[in-house]
Amino acid sequence: MLGFNLVGRAVASLYQVYRGLKTVAAHALREPVTGEYPEVLPETHFRGRLGLTVNPETGEHLCISCRQCERVCPDRCIDITAHKSPATGKLELIDFKIDHGLCMYCGLCTEVCPTYCIINTNDLSFSEYSRQSLVYDLKRLTLTRQESAYYFDKQELPKPKPKPAKDKPAEPKSAAEPKAVRGPVPPGSQDERTSSGSGAN
């Protein structure tokens, strides 16, 4: 009876070895599925690092300093600095900061942006050695024209329209232009005496 049990256990063990070798042989002739990261980046669909797009055709920045993303952010990780232009009376962007150490990538800022300026990129490897390094300013956030065109096509966003051309400032009048006609000369003035003297001659 004991010998029968030993034979049964040996057969069961050999069967398990056969199953393992069968699995190895089946995968030996298949194409590898392991990704060579980071040389080959995987095709991902997720809310990654935030970025600011530009017009792919003109390179103009799309942020209009409306601060909607700053107001809707539940973590208060967005800080926008802007000022009103004395020439146009509109807000002009000075700096745009996002603390990725506080951001929870909810995507609310991307949904309220009227110009599709702020978006979630596919960048997943931006670890740093300090928390301060996770604070991105306007220069680090702004994408290139090629990157912006890629995300506009990938996320199927409407292409931005070019901004209207700014009015040129009025040119100063040259000295050669004739002077404006003045009103009547009061009696006894120097101009009247000059004109009367010239008429007498």
Buried (B, 14 or more C-beta within 10 A) or exposed (E): EEEEEEEEEEEEEEEEEEEEEEEEEEEEEEEEEEEEEEEEEEEEEEBBBBBBBBBBEEEEBBBBBBBBBBEBBEEEBBBBEBEEEEEEEEBBBEEBBBBBBBBEBBEBBBEBBEBBBBBBBBEEEEEEEEEEEBBBEBEBBBBEBEBBBBBBEEBEBEEBEEEEEEEEEEEEEEEEEEEEEEEEEEEEEEEEEEEEEEEEE
